[in-house]
């Protein structure tokens, strides 16, 4: 029992230690999108939008659906989603094929990198970068908040 408790604390502290914070550098990440195309989150990226749940993803999808096709590229934004909690059969046969209908790229984070991104329950994470250094992290809830962020 104590071993399990200590192991849980260790995992929690490890995840916290690996989480991004203001002032830290974003490591260069290479992540596949819904089309299996590798994309790199590097110093060209100025903003990362991160969603950890389906509800957050739906809010982001609503916002991006109203934008031009290359909105993310033209504004140096990376949209990263965590679908690791989804059963693999569901993601493979339903979710990812549905994502291929979107006119924007969704970078699908893996188990190795998901603890890197800070989250607040039921909120979208917005990470602002300057030359890969994190200048701000904020958490928003609605499509209106998202629109206000990118005015």
N, CA, C and O atoms as a GROMACS GRO file, in nm:
protein
  604
    1UNK      N    1   0.083  -0.120   0.000
    1UNK     CA    2   0.000   0.000   0.000
    1UNK      C    3   0.087   0.126   0.000
    1UNK      O    4   0.062   0.219  -0.077
    2UNK      N    5   0.188   0.129   0.087
    2UNK     CA    6   0.275   0.246   0.094
    2UNK      C    7   0.356   0.260  -0.034
    2UNK      O    8   0.378   0.371  -0.082
    3UNK      N    9   0.401   0.147  -0.091
    3UNK     CA   10   0.475   0.152  -0.218
    3UNK      C   11   0.390   0.215  -0.327
    3UNK      O   12   0.436   0.300  -0.404
    4UNK      N   13   0.264   0.172  -0.334
    4UNK     CA   14   0.174   0.226  -0.435
    4UNK      C   15   0.154   0.376  -0.415
    4UNK      O   16   0.153   0.452  -0.512
    5UNK      N   17   0.137   0.419  -0.290
    5UNK     CA   18   0.120   0.559  -0.258
    5UNK      C   19   0.243   0.641  -0.298
    5UNK      O   20   0.231   0.747  -0.360
    6UNK      N   21   0.362   0.591  -0.262
    6UNK     CA   22   0.485   0.661  -0.297
    6UNK      C   23   0.505   0.666  -0.448
    6UNK      O   24   0.552   0.767  -0.501
    7UNK      N   25   0.470   0.559  -0.517
    7UNK     CA   26   0.483   0.556  -0.662
    7UNK      C   27   0.390   0.660  -0.725
    7UNK      O   28   0.429   0.728  -0.820
    8UNK      N   29   0.268   0.671  -0.674
    8UNK     CA   30   0.173   0.770  -0.724
    8UNK      C   31   0.226   0.911  -0.702
    8UNK      O   32   0.214   0.996  -0.791
    9UNK      N   33   0.282   0.938  -0.586
    9UNK     CA   34   0.340   1.070  -0.558
    9UNK      C   35   0.456   1.097  -0.654
    9UNK      O   36   0.468   1.207  -0.708
   10UNK      N   37   0.542   0.995  -0.675
   10UNK     CA   38   0.656   1.012  -0.767
   10UNK      C   39   0.608   1.046  -0.908
   10UNK      O   40   0.662   1.136  -0.972
   11UNK      N   41   0.506   0.974  -0.956
   11UNK     CA   42   0.454   1.002  -1.090
   11UNK      C   43   0.397   1.143  -1.097
   11UNK      O   44   0.418   1.214  -1.196
   12UNK      N   45   0.326   1.184  -0.995
   12UNK     CA   46   0.269   1.318  -0.992
   12UNK      C   47   0.377   1.425  -0.993
   12UNK      O   48   0.366   1.524  -1.065
   13UNK      N   49   0.481   1.406  -0.913
   13UNK     CA   50   0.591   1.503  -0.910
   13UNK      C   51   0.668   1.502  -1.041
   13UNK      O   52   0.711   1.608  -1.087
   14UNK      N   53   0.685   1.387  -1.102
   14UNK     CA   54   0.753   1.379  -1.232
   14UNK      C   55   0.676   1.454  -1.337
   14UNK      O   56   0.734   1.528  -1.416
   15UNK      N   57   0.544   1.437  -1.340
   15UNK     CA   58   0.462   1.508  -1.437
   15UNK      C   59   0.470   1.657  -1.413
   15UNK      O   60   0.478   1.736  -1.508
   16UNK      N   61   0.468   1.698  -1.284
   16UNK     CA   62   0.477   1.839  -1.252
   16UNK      C   63   0.611   1.896  -1.295
   16UNK      O   64   0.619   2.007  -1.348
   17UNK      N   65   0.717   1.820  -1.271
   17UNK     CA   66   0.852   1.867  -1.304
   17UNK      C   67   0.869   1.883  -1.456
   17UNK      O   68   0.946   1.968  -1.500
   18UNK      N   69   0.800   1.804  -1.533
   18UNK     CA   70   0.812   1.810  -1.677
   18UNK      C   71   0.718   1.911  -1.741
   18UNK      O   72   0.730   1.940  -1.860
   19UNK      N   73   0.627   1.966  -1.665
   19UNK     CA   74   0.528   2.059  -1.719
   19UNK      C   75   0.594   2.191  -1.756
   19UNK      O   76   0.688   2.236  -1.690
   20UNK      N   77   0.543   2.252  -1.860
   20UNK     CA   78   0.594   2.380  -1.907
   20UNK      C   79   0.554   2.492  -1.812
   20UNK      O   80   0.444   2.490  -1.755
   21UNK      N   81   0.643   2.589  -1.795
   21UNK     CA   82   0.615   2.705  -1.711
   21UNK      C   83   0.662   2.831  -1.782
   21UNK      O   84   0.745   2.826  -1.872
   22UNK      N   85   0.608   2.945  -1.740
   22UNK     CA   86   0.649   3.073  -1.798
   22UNK      C   87   0.798   3.091  -1.771
   22UNK      O   88   0.846   3.069  -1.659
   23UNK      N   89   0.870   3.131  -1.875
   23UNK     CA   90   1.014   3.151  -1.864
   23UNK      C   91   1.096   3.032  -1.910
   23UNK      O   92   1.214   3.045  -1.940
   24UNK      N   93   1.032   2.914  -1.915
   24UNK     CA   94   1.106   2.796  -1.962
   24UNK      C   95   1.102   2.789  -2.115
   24UNK      O   96   1.020   2.853  -2.180
   25UNK      N   97   1.192   2.710  -2.168
   25UNK     CA   98   1.196   2.690  -2.313
   25UNK      C   99   1.108   2.571  -2.350
   25UNK      O  100   1.107   2.469  -2.282
   26UNK      N  101   1.034   2.588  -2.458
   26UNK     CA  102   0.957   2.477  -2.512
   26UNK      C  103   1.053   2.388  -2.589
   26UNK      O  104   1.118   2.434  -2.683
   27UNK      N  105   1.063   2.262  -2.552
   27UNK     CA  106   1.152   2.175  -2.630
   27UNK      C  107   1.096   2.157  -2.771
   27UNK      O  108   0.975   2.162  -2.791
   28UNK      N  109   1.185   2.135  -2.866
   28UNK     CA  110   1.140   2.109  -3.003
   28UNK      C  111   1.068   1.975  -3.001
   28UNK      O  112   1.124   1.874  -2.961
   29UNK      N  113   0.943   1.975  -3.045
   29UNK     CA  114   0.862   1.854  -3.048
   29UNK      C  115   0.825   1.821  -3.191
   29UNK      O  116   0.786   1.909  -3.267
   30UNK      N  117   0.836   1.695  -3.226
   30UNK     CA  118   0.787   1.648  -3.355
   30UNK      C  119   0.669   1.559  -3.328
   30UNK      O  120   0.680   1.457  -3.260
   31UNK      N  121   0.554   1.598  -3.381
   31UNK     CA  122   0.428   1.531  -3.351
   31UNK      C  123   0.354   1.505  -3.483
   31UNK      O  124   0.361   1.586  -3.575
   32UNK      N  125   0.284   1.393  -3.490
   32UNK     CA  126   0.205   1.362  -3.609
   32UNK      C  127   0.066   1.423  -3.597
   32UNK      O  128   0.009   1.433  -3.489
   33UNK      N  129   0.014   1.465  -3.713
   33UNK     CA  130  -0.121   1.518  -3.714
   33UNK      C  131  -0.219   1.407  -3.753
   33UNK      O  132  -0.182   1.290  -3.763
   34UNK      N  133  -0.344   1.446  -3.775
   34UNK     CA  134  -0.448   1.348  -3.805
   34UNK      C  135  -0.427   1.278  -3.940
   34UNK      O  136  -0.492   1.178  -3.969
   35UNK      N  137  -0.336   1.331  -4.021
   35UNK     CA  138  -0.305   1.271  -4.150
   35UNK      C  139  -0.176   1.189  -4.147
   35UNK      O  140  -0.127   1.144  -4.250
   36UNK      N  141  -0.122   1.170  -4.025
   36UNK     CA  142   0.005   1.099  -4.004
   36UNK      C  143   0.125   1.179  -4.055
   36UNK      O  144   0.233   1.123  -4.072
   37UNK      N  145   0.106   1.307  -4.080
   37UNK     CA  146   0.214   1.394  -4.126
   37UNK      C  147   0.286   1.449  -4.003
   37UNK      O  148   0.223   1.501  -3.911
   38UNK      N  149   0.418   1.437  -4.004
   38UNK     CA  150   0.495   1.491  -3.893
   38UNK      C  151   0.507   1.642  -3.904
   38UNK      O  152   0.535   1.696  -4.011
   39UNK      N  153   0.486   1.709  -3.793
   39UNK     CA  154   0.503   1.853  -3.784
   39UNK      C  155   0.590   1.882  -3.664
   39UNK      O  156   0.589   1.809  -3.564
   40UNK      N  157   0.666   1.989  -3.674
   40UNK     CA  158   0.756   2.024  -3.565
   40UNK      C  159   0.709   2.152  -3.498
   40UNK      O  160   0.678   2.252  -3.564
   41UNK      N  161   0.703   2.146  -3.367
   41UNK     CA  162   0.675   2.266  -3.288
   41UNK      C  163   0.812   2.320  -3.251
   41UNK      O  164   0.882   2.265  -3.165
   42UNK      N  165   0.850   2.428  -3.317
   42UNK     CA  166   0.984   2.484  -3.299
   42UNK      C  167   0.978   2.635  -3.279
   42UNK      O  168   0.872   2.688  -3.244
   43UNK      N  169   1.089   2.704  -3.300
   43UNK     CA  170   1.096   2.848  -3.272
   43UNK      C  171   1.007   2.932  -3.363
   43UNK      O  172   0.983   3.049  -3.333
   44UNK      N  173   0.957   2.876  -3.474
   44UNK     CA  174   0.866   2.950  -3.562
   44UNK      C  175   0.728   2.964  -3.501
   44UNK      O  176   0.654   3.058  -3.533
   45UNK      N  177   0.692   2.872  -3.414
   45UNK     CA  178   0.559   2.872  -3.351
   45UNK      C  179   0.553   2.982  -3.245
   45UNK      O  180   0.641   2.992  -3.159
   46UNK      N  181   0.448   3.064  -3.253
   46UNK     CA  182   0.429   3.174  -3.158
   46UNK      C  183   0.324   3.142  -3.052
   46UNK      O  184   0.325   3.201  -2.944
   47UNK      N  185   0.234   3.048  -3.084
   47UNK     CA  186   0.128   3.012  -2.990
   47UNK      C  187   0.096   2.864  -3.003
   47UNK      O  188   0.092   2.810  -3.114
   48UNK      N  189   0.074   2.800  -2.890
   48UNK     CA  190   0.026   2.662  -2.888
   48UNK      C  191  -0.110   2.663  -2.821
   48UNK      O  192  -0.127   2.715  -2.711
   49UNK      N  193  -0.207   2.604  -2.891
   49UNK     CA  194  -0.340   2.582  -2.833
   49UNK      C  195  -0.344   2.435  -2.796
   49UNK      O  196  -0.323   2.349  -2.882
   50UNK      N  197  -0.372   2.404  -2.671
   50UNK     CA  198  -0.372   2.265  -2.625
   50UNK      C  199  -0.507   2.228  -2.566
   50UNK      O  200  -0.562   2.300  -2.482
   51UNK      N  201  -0.560   2.114  -2.611
   51UNK     CA  202  -0.685   2.063  -2.553
   51UNK      C  203  -0.660   1.923  -2.498
   51UNK      O  204  -0.593   1.840  -2.559
   52UNK      N  205  -0.715   1.901  -2.380
   52UNK     CA  206  -0.699   1.772  -2.315
   52UNK      C  207  -0.828   1.690  -2.315
   52UNK      O  208  -0.826   1.572  -2.280
   53UNK      N  209  -0.941   1.752  -2.355
   53UNK     CA  210  -1.068   1.680  -2.354
   53UNK      C  211  -1.144   1.706  -2.483
   53UNK      O  212  -1.113   1.797  -2.559
   54UNK      N  213  -1.245   1.624  -2.505
   54UNK     CA  214  -1.329   1.639  -2.625
   54UNK      C  215  -1.404   1.771  -2.623
   54UNK      O  216  -1.418   1.836  -2.727
   55UNK      N  217  -1.453   1.812  -2.507
   55UNK     CA  218  -1.527   1.938  -2.497
   55UNK      C  219  -1.439   2.056  -2.539
   55UNK      O  220  -1.484   2.144  -2.613
   56UNK      N  221  -1.316   2.058  -2.491
   56UNK     CA  222  -1.223   2.164  -2.529
   56UNK      C  223  -1.195   2.159  -2.679
   56UNK      O  224  -1.192   2.263  -2.745
   57UNK      N  225  -1.176   2.039  -2.732
   57UNK     CA  226  -1.152   2.023  -2.876
   57UNK      C  227  -1.269   2.074  -2.958
   57UNK      O  228  -1.250   2.136  -3.062
   58UNK      N  229  -1.390   2.049  -2.911
   58UNK     CA  230  -1.509   2.099  -2.981
   58UNK      C  231  -1.512   2.252  -2.984
   58UNK      O  232  -1.551   2.312  -3.084
   59UNK      N  233  -1.473   2.314  -2.874
   59UNK     CA  234  -1.469   2.460  -2.868
   59UNK      C  235  -1.366   2.515  -2.967
   59UNK      O  236  -1.393   2.612  -3.038
   60UNK      N  237  -1.250   2.452  -2.971
   60UNK     CA  238  -1.144   2.495  -3.063
   60UNK      C  239  -1.190   2.472  -3.207
   60UNK      O  240  -1.168   2.557  -3.294
   61UNK      N  241  -1.252   2.358  -3.233
   61UNK     CA  242  -1.302   2.327  -3.368
   61UNK      C  243  -1.403   2.432  -3.413
   61UNK      O  244  -1.399   2.476  -3.527
   62UNK      N  245  -1.493   2.472  -3.324
   62UNK     CA  246  -1.592   2.576  -3.355
   62UNK      C  247  -1.523   2.706  -3.394
   62UNK      O  248  -1.562   2.772  -3.491
   63UNK      N  249  -1.421   2.744  -3.319
   63UNK     CA  250  -1.346   2.866  -3.347
   63UNK      C  251  -1.273   2.856  -3.481
   63UNK      O  252  -1.282   2.948  -3.563
   64UNK      N  253  -1.201   2.746  -3.504
   64UNK     CA  254  -1.119   2.732  -3.626
   64UNK      C  255  -1.203   2.710  -3.752
   64UNK      O  256  -1.161   2.745  -3.861
   65UNK      N  257  -1.320   2.652  -3.737
   65UNK     CA  258  -1.407   2.627  -3.853
   65UNK      C  259  -1.449   2.758  -3.919
   65UNK      O  260  -1.478   2.761  -4.038
   66UNK      N  261  -1.453   2.865  -3.842
   66UNK     CA  262  -1.492   2.995  -3.895
   66UNK      C  263  -1.375   3.072  -3.956
   66UNK      O  264  -1.393   3.181  -4.011
   67UNK      N  265  -1.256   3.016  -3.947
   67UNK     CA  266  -1.136   3.082  -3.998
   67UNK      C  267  -1.098   3.027  -4.135
   67UNK      O  268  -1.147   2.921  -4.176
   68UNK      N  269  -1.010   3.101  -4.206
   68UNK     CA  270  -0.963   3.052  -4.335
   68UNK      C  271  -0.878   2.927  -4.316
   68UNK      O  272  -0.829   2.900  -4.206
   69UNK      N  273  -0.862   2.852  -4.422
   69UNK     CA  274  -0.795   2.721  -4.418
   69UNK      C  275  -0.656   2.727  -4.355
   69UNK      O  276  -0.621   2.640  -4.276
   70UNK      N  277  -0.578   2.826  -4.389
   70UNK     CA  278  -0.439   2.833  -4.341
   70UNK      C  279  -0.422   2.925  -4.220
   70UNK      O  280  -0.313   2.978  -4.197
   71UNK      N  281  -0.527   2.944  -4.143
   71UNK     CA  282  -0.523   3.035  -4.028
   71UNK      C  283  -0.410   2.998  -3.932
   71UNK      O  284  -0.334   3.085  -3.891
   72UNK      N  285  -0.400   2.872  -3.896
   72UNK     CA  286  -0.297   2.829  -3.801
   72UNK      C  287  -0.157   2.854  -3.858
   72UNK      O  288  -0.071   2.908  -3.789
   73UNK      N  289  -0.136   2.815  -3.981
   73UNK     CA  290  -0.004   2.831  -4.044
   73UNK      C  291   0.031   2.979  -4.057
   73UNK      O  292   0.142   3.020  -4.022
   74UNK      N  293  -0.062   3.057  -4.107
   74UNK     CA  294  -0.037   3.200  -4.129
   74UNK      C  295  -0.010   3.278  -4.000
   74UNK      O  296   0.053   3.383  -4.003
   75UNK      N  297  -0.058   3.226  -3.888
   75UNK     CA  298  -0.042   3.295  -3.760
   75UNK      C  299   0.057   3.224  -3.668
   75UNK      O  300   0.066   3.256  -3.549
   76UNK      N  301   0.131   3.126  -3.722
   76UNK     CA  302   0.232   3.052  -3.645
   76UNK      C  303   0.175   2.992  -3.516
   76UNK      O  304   0.231   3.005  -3.408
   77UNK      N  305   0.061   2.925  -3.533
   77UNK     CA  306  -0.008   2.861  -3.422
   77UNK      C  307  -0.005   2.710  -3.442
   77UNK      O  308  -0.025   2.661  -3.553
   78UNK      N  309   0.020   2.638  -3.335
   78UNK     CA  310   0.010   2.492  -3.338
   78UNK      C  311  -0.107   2.451  -3.249
   78UNK      O  312  -0.117   2.494  -3.134
   79UNK      N  313  -0.195   2.369  -3.302
   79UNK     CA  314  -0.306   2.316  -3.223
   79UNK      C  315  -0.269   2.172  -3.187
   79UNK      O  316  -0.254   2.086  -3.275
   80UNK      N  317  -0.255   2.147  -3.058
   80UNK     CA  318  -0.216   2.015  -3.008
   80UNK      C  319  -0.331   1.959  -2.925
   80UNK      O  320  -0.387   2.028  -2.840
   81UNK      N  321  -0.365   1.833  -2.952
   81UNK     CA  322  -0.474   1.768  -2.878
   81UNK      C  323  -0.423   1.640  -2.813
   81UNK      O  324  -0.342   1.567  -2.870
   82UNK      N  325  -0.472   1.615  -2.695
   82UNK     CA  326  -0.442   1.492  -2.623
   82UNK      C  327  -0.561   1.397  -2.641
   82UNK      O  328  -0.668   1.419  -2.583
   83UNK      N  329  -0.542   1.293  -2.720
   83UNK     CA  330  -0.647   1.192  -2.736
   83UNK      C  331  -0.601   1.058  -2.677
   83UNK      O  332  -0.658   0.953  -2.708
   84UNK      N  333  -0.499   1.063  -2.592
   84UNK     CA  334  -0.443   0.940  -2.536
   84UNK      C  335  -0.542   0.868  -2.445
   84UNK      O  336  -0.531   0.746  -2.426
   85UNK      N  337  -0.637   0.940  -2.387
   85UNK     CA  338  -0.735   0.877  -2.300
   85UNK      C  339  -0.845   0.803  -2.376
   85UNK      O  340  -0.922   0.728  -2.317
   86UNK      N  341  -0.850   0.826  -2.505
   86UNK     CA  342  -0.952   0.764  -2.589
   86UNK      C  343  -0.908   0.620  -2.622
   86UNK      O  344  -0.791   0.597  -2.654
   87UNK      N  345  -1.000   0.524  -2.615
   87UNK     CA  346  -0.964   0.388  -2.655
   87UNK      C  347  -0.909   0.387  -2.799
   87UNK      O  348  -0.963   0.455  -2.886
   88UNK      N  349  -0.803   0.312  -2.822
   88UNK     CA  350  -0.734   0.316  -2.951
   88UNK      C  351  -0.824   0.279  -3.068
   88UNK      O  352  -0.811   0.335  -3.176
   89UNK      N  353  -0.916   0.186  -3.048
   89UNK     CA  354  -1.006   0.149  -3.157
   89UNK      C  355  -1.100   0.264  -3.193
   89UNK      O  356  -1.129   0.288  -3.311
   90UNK      N  357  -1.147   0.335  -3.093
   90UNK     CA  358  -1.234   0.451  -3.116
   90UNK      C  359  -1.157   0.558  -3.191
   90UNK      O  360  -1.206   0.614  -3.289
   91UNK      N  361  -1.035   0.588  -3.145
   91UNK     CA  362  -0.958   0.693  -3.213
   91UNK      C  363  -0.923   0.652  -3.355
   91UNK      O  364  -0.933   0.733  -3.447
   92UNK      N  365  -0.882   0.529  -3.374
   92UNK     CA  366  -0.838   0.482  -3.506
   92UNK      C  367  -0.952   0.477  -3.608
   92UNK      O  368  -0.935   0.518  -3.723
   93UNK      N  369  -1.067   0.427  -3.566
   93UNK     CA  370  -1.176   0.404  -3.662
   93UNK      C  371  -1.282   0.513  -3.667
   93UNK      O  372  -1.360   0.519  -3.762
   94UNK      N  373  -1.287   0.599  -3.566
   94UNK     CA  374  -1.392   0.701  -3.563
   94UNK      C  375  -1.337   0.844  -3.551
   94UNK      O  376  -1.362   0.929  -3.637
   95UNK      N  377  -1.262   0.870  -3.443
   95UNK     CA  378  -1.221   1.008  -3.415
   95UNK      C  379  -1.123   1.063  -3.519
   95UNK      O  380  -1.146   1.170  -3.575
   96UNK      N  381  -1.016   0.991  -3.546
   96UNK     CA  382  -0.916   1.042  -3.640
   96UNK      C  383  -0.973   1.053  -3.782
   96UNK      O  384  -0.948   1.154  -3.848
   97UNK      N  385  -1.048   0.955  -3.832
   97UNK     CA  386  -1.110   0.976  -3.964
   97UNK      C  387  -1.200   1.099  -3.968
   97UNK      O  388  -1.205   1.168  -4.070
   98UNK      N  389  -1.273   1.127  -3.859
   98UNK     CA  390  -1.358   1.247  -3.855
   98UNK      C  391  -1.272   1.373  -3.858
   98UNK      O  392  -1.308   1.472  -3.921
   99UNK      N  393  -1.156   1.370  -3.790
   99UNK     CA  394  -1.066   1.485  -3.786
   99UNK      C  395  -1.011   1.517  -3.925
   99UNK      O  396  -0.973   1.631  -3.952
  100UNK      N  397  -1.005   1.418  -4.012
  100UNK     CA  398  -0.951   1.440  -4.146
  100UNK      C  399  -1.043   1.528  -4.231
  100UNK      O  400  -1.002   1.577  -4.336
  101UNK      N  401  -1.166   1.548  -4.186
  101UNK     CA  402  -1.259   1.636  -4.256
  101UNK      C  403  -1.237   1.783  -4.221
  101UNK      O  404  -1.289   1.871  -4.289
  102UNK      N  405  -1.160   1.811  -4.114
  102UNK     CA  406  -1.138   1.949  -4.071
  102UNK      C  407  -1.040   2.018  -4.167
  102UNK      O  408  -0.955   1.952  -4.227
  103UNK      N  409  -1.053   2.150  -4.180
  103UNK     CA  410  -0.965   2.224  -4.269
  103UNK      C  411  -0.841   2.279  -4.196
  103UNK      O  412  -0.782   2.377  -4.240
  104UNK      N  413  -0.804   2.216  -4.086
  104UNK     CA  414  -0.688   2.256  -4.009
  104UNK      C  415  -0.620   2.132  -3.952
  104UNK      O  416  -0.682   2.026  -3.938
  105UNK      N  417  -0.494   2.148  -3.920
  105UNK     CA  418  -0.415   2.037  -3.867
  105UNK      C  419  -0.427   2.029  -3.716
  105UNK      O  420  -0.425   2.130  -3.646
  106UNK      N  421  -0.440   1.907  -3.666
  106UNK     CA  422  -0.443   1.882  -3.522
  106UNK      C  423  -0.324   1.792  -3.491
  106UNK      O  424  -0.318   1.678  -3.539
  107UNK      N  425  -0.231   1.841  -3.412
  107UNK     CA  426  -0.117   1.760  -3.372
  107UNK      C  427  -0.161   1.673  -3.255
  107UNK      O  428  -0.208   1.723  -3.153
  108UNK      N  429  -0.144   1.543  -3.270
  108UNK     CA  430  -0.194   1.448  -3.171
  108UNK      C  431  -0.080   1.402  -3.080
  108UNK      O  432   0.008   1.326  -3.121
  109UNK      N  433  -0.084   1.451  -2.958
  109UNK     CA  434   0.023   1.426  -2.862
  109UNK      C  435   0.021   1.279  -2.818
  109UNK      O  436  -0.084   1.215  -2.818
  110UNK      N  437   0.137   1.227  -2.782
  110UNK     CA  438   0.146   1.088  -2.736
  110UNK      C  439   0.168   1.084  -2.585
  110UNK      O  440   0.183   1.187  -2.520
  111UNK      N  441   0.170   0.964  -2.532
  111UNK     CA  442   0.188   0.945  -2.387
  111UNK      C  443   0.317   1.008  -2.336
  111UNK      O  444   0.321   1.058  -2.224
  112UNK      N  445   0.422   1.005  -2.417
  112UNK     CA  446   0.552   1.056  -2.373
  112UNK      C  447   0.552   1.206  -2.348
  112UNK      O  448   0.628   1.255  -2.266
  113UNK      N  449   0.466   1.280  -2.419
  113UNK     CA  450   0.469   1.426  -2.410
  113UNK      C  451   0.347   1.489  -2.346
  113UNK      O  452   0.344   1.610  -2.326
  114UNK      N  453   0.246   1.409  -2.312
  114UNK     CA  454   0.123   1.470  -2.262
  114UNK      C  455   0.141   1.539  -2.127
  114UNK      O  456   0.074   1.639  -2.100
  115UNK      N  457   0.229   1.489  -2.042
  115UNK     CA  458   0.251   1.551  -1.911
  115UNK      C  459   0.325   1.684  -1.923
  115UNK      O  460   0.330   1.761  -1.827
  116UNK      N  461   0.381   1.710  -2.039
  116UNK     CA  462   0.454   1.834  -2.062
  116UNK      C  463   0.361   1.956  -2.060
  116UNK      O  464   0.401   2.063  -2.014
  117UNK      N  465   0.239   1.939  -2.108
  117UNK     CA  466   0.147   2.051  -2.124
  117UNK      C  467   0.066   2.075  -1.997
  117UNK      O  468   0.001   1.983  -1.946
  118UNK      N  469   0.068   2.200  -1.946
  118UNK     CA  470  -0.010   2.231  -1.826
  118UNK      C  471  -0.160   2.234  -1.860
  118UNK      O  472  -0.200   2.279  -1.968
  119UNK      N  473  -0.241   2.186  -1.768
  119UNK     CA  474  -0.385   2.185  -1.789
  119UNK      C  475  -0.458   2.233  -1.664
  119UNK      O  476  -0.409   2.218  -1.552
  120UNK      N  477  -0.574   2.290  -1.688
  120UNK     CA  478  -0.672   2.317  -1.582
  120UNK      C  479  -0.799   2.248  -1.628
  120UNK      O  480  -0.831   2.248  -1.747
  121UNK      N  481  -0.869   2.189  -1.535
  121UNK     CA  482  -0.987   2.110  -1.569
  121UNK      C  483  -1.085   2.188  -1.654
  121UNK      O  484  -1.123   2.301  -1.621
  122UNK      N  485  -1.125   2.126  -1.766
  122UNK     CA  486  -1.226   2.180  -1.858
  122UNK      C  487  -1.186   2.313  -1.921
  122UNK      O  488  -1.274   2.392  -1.957
  123UNK      N  489  -1.056   2.340  -1.934
  123UNK     CA  490  -1.012   2.465  -1.995
  123UNK      C  491  -0.909   2.437  -2.104
  123UNK      O  492  -0.832   2.341  -2.096
  124UNK      N  493  -0.909   2.524  -2.202
  124UNK     CA  494  -0.813   2.520  -2.312
  124UNK      C  495  -0.686   2.591  -2.263
  124UNK      O  496  -0.694   2.696  -2.200
  125UNK      N  497  -0.572   2.532  -2.293
  125UNK     CA  498  -0.445   2.593  -2.256
  125UNK      C  499  -0.391   2.672  -2.374
  125UNK      O  500  -0.382   2.620  -2.485
  126UNK      N  501  -0.354   2.797  -2.351
  126UNK     CA  502  -0.293   2.883  -2.453
  126UNK      C  503  -0.152   2.916  -2.405
  126UNK      O  504  -0.134   2.980  -2.302
  127UNK      N  505  -0.054   2.872  -2.482
  127UNK     CA  506   0.087   2.896  -2.449
  127UNK      C  507   0.143   2.993  -2.553
  127UNK      O  508   0.142   2.963  -2.673
  128UNK      N  509   0.190   3.108  -2.507
  128UNK     CA  510   0.248   3.207  -2.597
  128UNK      C  511   0.400   3.196  -2.589
  128UNK      O  512   0.458   3.184  -2.481
  129UNK      N  513   0.463   3.201  -2.707
  129UNK     CA  514   0.607   3.179  -2.717
  129UNK      C  515   0.676   3.294  -2.790
  129UNK      O  516   0.617   3.361  -2.875
  130UNK      N  517   0.801   3.314  -2.754
  130UNK     CA  518   0.888   3.404  -2.829
  130UNK      C  519   1.023   3.336  -2.839
  130UNK      O  520   1.093   3.320  -2.739
  131UNK      N  521   1.060   3.296  -2.961
  131UNK     CA  522   1.184   3.219  -2.984
  131UNK      C  523   1.190   3.096  -2.894
  131UNK      O  524   1.292   3.068  -2.832
  132UNK      N  525   1.080   3.023  -2.887
  132UNK     CA  526   1.065   2.899  -2.810
  132UNK      C  527   1.062   2.920  -2.659
  132UNK      O  528   1.051   2.822  -2.585
  133UNK      N  529   1.071   3.042  -2.611
  133UNK     CA  530   1.061   3.069  -2.467
  133UNK      C  531   0.917   3.103  -2.434
  133UNK      O  532   0.854   3.184  -2.502
  134UNK      N  533   0.865   3.042  -2.331
  134UNK     CA  534   0.726   3.061  -2.292
  134UNK      C  535   0.712   3.197  -2.223
  134UNK      O  536   0.773   3.223  -2.119
  135UNK      N  537   0.630   3.283  -2.282
  135UNK     CA  538   0.608   3.417  -2.226
  135UNK      C  539   0.479   3.425  -2.146
  135UNK      O  540   0.465   3.510  -2.058
  136UNK      N  541   0.383   3.337  -2.176
  136UNK     CA  542   0.260   3.333  -2.095
  136UNK      C  543   0.189   3.200  -2.116
  136UNK      O  544   0.200   3.135  -2.219
  137UNK      N  545   0.116   3.163  -2.014
  137UNK     CA  546   0.028   3.047  -2.018
  137UNK      C  547  -0.104   3.092  -1.959
  137UNK      O  548  -0.109   3.140  -1.846
  138UNK      N  549  -0.210   3.074  -2.037
  138UNK     CA  550  -0.341   3.108  -1.980
  138UNK      C  551  -0.439   2.996  -2.013
  138UNK      O  552  -0.418   2.916  -2.104
  139UNK      N  553  -0.545   2.994  -1.938
  139UNK     CA  554  -0.647   2.890  -1.950
  139UNK      C  555  -0.780   2.958  -1.977
  139UNK      O  556  -0.823   3.047  -1.903
  140UNK      N  557  -0.844   2.916  -2.085
  140UNK     CA  558  -0.971   2.978  -2.124
  140UNK      C  559  -1.077   2.871  -2.142
  140UNK      O  560  -1.046   2.752  -2.150
  141UNK      N  561  -1.202   2.913  -2.149
  141UNK     CA  562  -1.312   2.819  -2.150
  141UNK      C  563  -1.394   2.819  -2.279
  141UNK      O  564  -1.430   2.712  -2.328
  142UNK      N  565  -1.422   2.935  -2.335
  142UNK     CA  566  -1.521   2.944  -2.443
  142UNK      C  567  -1.458   2.983  -2.577
  142UNK      O  568  -1.343   3.027  -2.583
  143UNK      N  569  -1.538   2.965  -2.683
  143UNK     CA  570  -1.496   3.008  -2.817
  143UNK      C  571  -1.481   3.161  -2.819
  143UNK      O  572  -1.397   3.214  -2.892
  144UNK      N  573  -1.561   3.231  -2.741
  144UNK     CA  574  -1.550   3.376  -2.732
  144UNK      C  575  -1.417   3.416  -2.671
  144UNK      O  576  -1.352   3.510  -2.717
  145UNK      N  577  -1.376   3.344  -2.565
  145UNK     CA  578  -1.246   3.368  -2.503
  145UNK      C  579  -1.134   3.343  -2.604
  145UNK      O  580  -1.036   3.418  -2.610
  146UNK      N  581  -1.150   3.238  -2.682
  146UNK     CA  582  -1.051   3.205  -2.785
  146UNK      C  583  -1.043   3.315  -2.889
  146UNK      O  584  -0.934   3.356  -2.930
  147UNK      N  585  -1.158   3.365  -2.932
  147UNK     CA  586  -1.162   3.473  -3.031
  147UNK      C  587  -1.097   3.598  -2.975
  147UNK      O  588  -1.023   3.667  -3.046
  148UNK      N  589  -1.122   3.628  -2.849
  148UNK     CA  590  -1.061   3.746  -2.785
  148UNK      C  591  -0.911   3.731  -2.774
  148UNK      O  592  -0.838   3.830  -2.783
  149UNK      N  593  -0.864   3.610  -2.756
  149UNK     CA  594  -0.720   3.584  -2.746
  149UNK      C  595  -0.649   3.613  -2.877
  149UNK      O  596  -0.535   3.660  -2.877
  150UNK      N  597  -0.716   3.586  -2.989
  150UNK     CA  598  -0.654   3.600  -3.120
  150UNK      C  599  -0.706   3.717  -3.201
  150UNK      O  600  -0.713   3.709  -3.324
  151UNK      N  601  -0.745   3.826  -3.133
  151UNK     CA  602  -0.792   3.947  -3.202
  151UNK      C  603  -0.679   4.010  -3.277
  151UNK      O  604  -0.699   4.114  -3.342
   0.00000   0.00000   0.00000
